[in-house]
Amino acid sequence: MSRRKVWWFRSLAILIGLLPLVAAEIVLRIVDDSSVTWDDPLVDVSRQPALFIPNEAGNRFIVDPQRGNYFRPASFATEKVAGTRRVFVLGGSTVQGRPYAHETAFSTWLSLWMQAADPDHPPEVVNVGGVSYASYRVSRLLEEVLQHQPDLIVLYTGHNEFLEDRTYAATRARGRWQRWMDDMATASATVRFVKKRLGGNANLLSPTLAPEVDARLDHVGGLDAYRRDPSWRRSVETDFDASIRSMVERCRHAGVPILVCVPASDRVRTPPFKTVADPSLPDPQQQRIDHGWQEVLSGQDASKKSSVCKQILQTDPLHAGANYYLGRQRWDGGIRDQTTRTFLTVARDCDVCPLRATSPIVTSVRSITAQADASVDVPKLFDEDNDSVEDPDWFVDHIHPSIAGHQRIAQAILRALQRSGWIQVSDDADAKFSQLRDQHFASLGEEYFLRGRARLRGLQQWASGRAGQSDQ
């Protein structure tokens, strides 16, 4: 037999051997929903346990008490009552209503608005806000709640993406052929089918995170773990974009409307949590920058401090501290132009300890909201002066809205749902809501607000990297 015939014979034998796999791939893509994967491509959180469990009576699902460190108590009926509108609100501590609790979070005000707007359809709004929960963990919560007959999903996420020690080193270290093989495996319906039956993420090289959040700042000296690493930051932002897009697509696949909120943060009163000179600069330049920044922190002469900050930015234009100082100085002087906005935005985006959604994350959410059934742009909602910067008075800290801010978000959500045709709003809804709001406030008591203010102090200490340490 000639060499060419031998080659064709062997190739044909290989093709015949692959036919069953090809057939299985085609069949799974056509008929089996389990071939659809919604796992995060770079992070495996498959060990994250179910949040809701049946109560002893078996008539309600409740938040697992063992998850109480991250979630507030919430429940819903096992058998959904006809006519009820069941809404799950997913996200992090902003959704939970920190530094207070869900009683004054926008989920509660949304429930009261829905009750006032359309009493014929009783609302069942479930707060699924997890403290420090990033989008990849929220995605697992979405997978769970979609099994409980939701009529609507509300999503507010984006601030917690940098909290956990997520490493992309293994992903970056892969060679081109390794990346290609891993991507092919992730794209294969057959591989996904087998992985789902066995449990776990379709991406075999994904780093597996702990079942529950392990934030860096929860550890003593956690602030020291943050480094100025643009490559890592871009990886996190890219992963966020993939996570939130998959959540919107999953809701569409399930036929459940989703409303997405654009995350807002305070850029005016919140300085960067950590400032570091560009490590790629030569050591003498880094030392000069560090020395100049110490002059700014300890100096008294505003004019001199501004001059030093400008000198720093000539060498290190992404220095978070210098950008913030110049932006805040202009803001306090009543200058609200593009230059001021740029200073404040760069200060937030280049914070070495990023506890606020960065511009790429905000941009991702804004682009994705066009795919959602409704949306609320919270930064624009809080920008009363129309200067493209959120009014700091709407926040109690770096990201968490005030109670009035939560009420504003809830009303905006209701109006967005009204525009989309999801709900009809009665003419007397405003008056009814005011009455329900006053009754709700009266039921809370002074202790509720005292606890919230105490929690705010603890949250500010945590965000400053002093978790577990006593004040000096």
N, C-alpha and C positions, 0 to 999 in steps of 0.2 A: 504494500500500500504506500502511495506517495506521501511525502511529508505534508503536503497541502490537505490531502484527504484525511490524514490523521488529525490535523488541526481542526478541520470542520467536524469530524466525528466527536472529538472531545468537547468542542463548543456546544454541539447539539445535545450531548449527554448532560452537560451542565445546565442548559436551558430547560431540559425536561425535568431535571431535579428541582429546579426553582419554580416550576409551574404551580405546585401546591401552595407555595408561599405567596405567589402573585395572586392566585385565586382567593386565598384567605384575605389578603390585603384589600382586594376589590370588594369582596362580600362585606367585610367589616366597615368599609367606608360607606357602603350603601344602606345596610340594614341595622347596624348596631350602634346605638347612641354611646355605648361605652368607649367607642373608638375616638370620641371627642374628648380632648384633654384640656383642662383649665389650670394645670399646675404652673407655678411660676417657673420659668425656664432656667433660672440661676439659683433658686433657693428652694430647698425641700422642707416644707413644714408639715409633712404628712403625719407626724407624730402628735400634732396639736389635737387634743381630745375634743369631743363634742361639747358644745357649750350648754345646750338645753337638754334636760333629762325629765322624764315623767315624775310628777309628785306622787306621794304615797297613795292618794285616792285614784290616781290615774286619769284625772279629768283635766289636768293642765300640764303644760311643759314649763319648767322653771329653770333659771340659771343655776348650774351646778354650784352648790355652796362652796366647793373646793376651789372655785375660780373667783372667789370673792375679793381677792387682792387686786383684781384687774377689772371686774365687772360689778355693777350695781344689781341688786335683785330686780328681776323682770320675769314676766310670765305671760302666757296666752293659752286660750282654750285648746284642748286636744281636738275637739270637734268644733270646727268653725261655724258660728251661728250665721244663718242665711241673712244676707243684707249687710253684714259687717264688712267694713273695709280694713283689712289687715295690712299694716305698714311696718316694715323693718327699717330702722335707721342705723346704718353701719358706719364705723369710723373709729377714731381714737378718743382721747380725753376731751376734745372739744365736743364731740357728740354726747359724751357722758355728762357734760355740763360743768367740768372742773373750772375753778376750784370748789364750786358748790357740788351739786349732784343732779341727777336727771329730773328732779322736781322743778328745776328752773332752766333746764336745757331746752333747746329749740324743739326737741321731739315732743315735750309736754305741751308747749305753746301751740305746736302744730295740731296736736290732738284736740286742744280746746277750740282752735280755729275751725277744724273740721266738724266738731260738734255744733258749733255756732252756725256754720255755713250750710250744713246739710244734715239735720238731726234724724232724717229718715234712714240714714246709713251710719249706724254707730261706728266710731273709729276704734281701732285696736292698734295703737301705735306702740311698738316694742323698741326700746332703746338698747342697741347692741354696740355700745361704745366701750372699747377696751383701752385702758390706760396704757400708753406707749405702743399701741398696736399700729404697725405699719401696713402698707397696702397688701403685702404678700400674706400677712396673717388675716387681714380683713377678707381677702379672697377666699380663704378657707371657711370663714364665717358665712360668706355669701353662699358657698356651696351647700352649707347646712341649712340655712333659712329658706332656700329655694324649695326645700322638701316640705315646707309647712304652709303651703297655700297662700303665699303673699299676693296682695293686690298691687303693691308698689314697693320698690326699694329706693331708699334715699341714701346717698353716699357722700360722705365728707371725709376725705383723707388726703395725706400729703405731707404732714408735718413730722412724722415719726420715722421717715425712711432711713435716717442716719444714726438711729439710736443703738441698734444692736451691732455686735462685732461681726458683720458680714464680710467675708473675705472673697475676693475674686481672683486670688493668686492662682488657684488651681486652674481656673478658666483661662487666665492669661498665659499660664505656662504651657498649655496644650499647643502642640504643633498644628500646622494647617490641616494635615490629614486626620489628626485626632478630632479637631473641631468639626471637620466635615462628617466623620463617622458619627459623632455624638448628635449633630444636627439631624442627620438622616434617621437616627434611631428615634429622636424626639418626634420627627414628622411621620413616622410609620404608625399606621393604625394598628398593625399587628403587635408591635412592641408596646404600644400604649394599652392595648387590650390585655396582654399578659401582665404588664406592670400593675394595672388596676386590679386584676384578680389576685395578685400577690401582695398588693399594697405598696405604696411608695410613688415617687416621682418618676416620670418617663425618662428624664435626663439622668443617666446613671452617674454622671460626674458632679451633680449638684451637691453642694455642701448642705448637710442636714442641720437645721437649727433645733434648739431645745424645744420641748413641747410647749413651754410658756416663755414669755418675753424675758430676755436677760439683757437689760439695757446697761450700757457702759457706765452711765452716771449713777446706777444703783450700787456701784462698788466704790469704796473709798479710793480717792485718787483717780476716779474715772475720767476726769477732764484731761489728765495727762495722756490718756490713751489716744486722744485725737491728734492727728498730724495734718499738716497742710499737704494734701494728696489729691491734686486735680483729677488724676486718672481714676482713682477710686470713686471720687464724687460723680464723675461722668457715668461710671458703671452703675452706680446706684440710681441715678436719674433715668438712665436708659431702661433699667429694670423696672422702675416705677411705671414708666410709660407702657411697657408691655403688660404689667399687672392690671392696670386700670382699664386698658383696652380689652383685655380678656374678660374682665368683670362686666363691662357693658355688653360685650358680645354674648356672654353667658346668659344674661337677662333676656336678651333678644331671642336666644335659642329656646329659652324656657317660656317665652311669651309673657314675660312680666315687665311692666314699665319700670324704668329707672330714672330718677332725678339725680343729677350730679351737681354738687356744690364746688365752686372754685375756692380753694383755701386762702384765707386772709391772715395777715400778721402785722404786728406793729413794727414799723421801721423807724419811727421817730423817737420814741422814748426808750427803746430797747437797744442798747449798744451790743456789739458782738460779744459773745460769751468767751471767745478766746481769739487772740490776735498773735500771729507769728510771722516773722519776716520770711520772704521767699527762700526756701532752703536750697534752691538751685543757684542762688547768688554766691559769689565768693565770700569766704568767711569775714574778711574785713568789711565788706559792704553790709552783711547781715549784722555785724556788731555795731556799725554806725547807725543802722536803722533801729536796732534795739535800744541803743543809747538815746537816740532822738525821741523814741516813743516814751521812754521813761521820763524824759524832760516834759513831754506833753502831759503825762499822767500826774506829775508832781508840780508842774509849774502853775503860776498865777496869772501871768501876763497873756491875755487872750490873743493879742496880736502876734506875740512871739510863738505861741503854740500853733497858730494858723500857719505861720511861716515854716515852722519845723515840719508840719504835716505835708505841706506842699513839697518840701524838699524830699520827704520820704516817698511821696508818690512819683517823683521824677525817677527814682530808682526802682521802686516796687509799686506799680500802679494799682495792684489788687490788695494792698495792705488794708485789712478790714478796719482797723482802729482809726487810721488817718482819714479814710473815706467817711467814716461815721462822724468824726469830730467836725470835719469841714461841712458835711451835710447838715448836721444838727445846728451848727453855728448859723448857717444861712437860713435854716427853717425858723429858728428862734428870732432872727432878724426880719422875718416877714418875706423872705425871698423864696418863692415857691415855683421856681422855673425848672427847666429840664436839667440844668446842672445840679441843682439841689436833689432832684429825684435820682439822678445817676449816682451821686455820692451815697445816698441812703440805700439804694438798691444794691450797689456793689458791696457795701458794708454787710448787708444781710447775706448776700450770695457767697461772699468770701469768708464768712465766719468760719473759723477752723473747727468750731463745735456747732454744726448747723442744726439748730432746734426749730427752725422755721422753714417752710417750703421755699425752695429756691426758685429763681425765675424759670429755669427749664421745667420744673415740676408744675408751676402755675401755667406755663404755656402749654404743656401737655394736657392738663385738665381742660383748658379752654378749647383746645383743638378737638378733644374727645367729646366735649359737651354737645357739639354739633350732631353727634351720633346718638345722644341720649334722647329720651322722650321729653324731657324738660330739664332746665338747669337754672341755677342761681349763681351769679358772679358776685361772691361776697366782697371781694376787694372793691368793686365798683359800688356795691350796696353801702359800704362804709365810707365811701369817698364823697362826702356831702359838698365839699368845696370844688369838686371836679378838677382836682389838680394831679390826678393819677397816683395819689398816696392816700392810704387809708387814714381816716381821722383816728388818732391814738385814743380818743375818749371812748371809743367803742370797745376797748380792750381793758382787761384787768391786769394783764401781763404781756408776754411776748406773742402769744397766739390765742389765748382764751378770751372770747367775747364777754362783755358784761351781761348782766341779766337783760338789760334793755337791748343789747346786741342780739342775744338769742331770740328775743321777741321779734326783732326786725327780720331776722333770718326766717323765722317761722311764717311770718306774714308774706314774705317774698316767695317762699315755697308754695304757699296756698295760691297766690296769684299766678305763679308759673303753672301750677296744676290746672287752674281755671282756664288759662289761655290754651293749654293743650287739650282741653275738653275732658280731663279725667274727673273733675268735680264741678258741680254747679253750686254757685254761691248765692245765697238768698240776700235780698236787699237789706235785711236787718242784721246781717252777720256781724257788723262792727259793734253794734250795741250789745248783742248777745255775748260777743267775746269779751267786751269790757266787764260785763257782769260776772262771767265765768272766771276771768283773770283775777278780779278783786276777791272773789270767794276763795280761789286757790291760794292767793297770797295770805289771806287771813288764816288758812289752815296750816301754814308752815311753822309759824312760831319764831320767836327771836333766836332760839337755840340753833335753828337751821343756819341762820346767817352768821352767827358766831363761829360755828364749826367751819363754815366756808371761808371766813377770813383767816382762821387759824391754818386751814389747809393751804391757803394762798401763800402764807409765810413759808410753810414747808416746801411748797412747790418752787418758790423763788430760790430757796436754799439749794434744792436739788438741781435746778437749772444752772446754778452757779458752780456746780461741780463739787459741792461740799456734802453730798449725801453720806450719811453715817458719821459725820464729823461734828463735833461741838463747835459752836460759835466761839471765835477768839475774842 
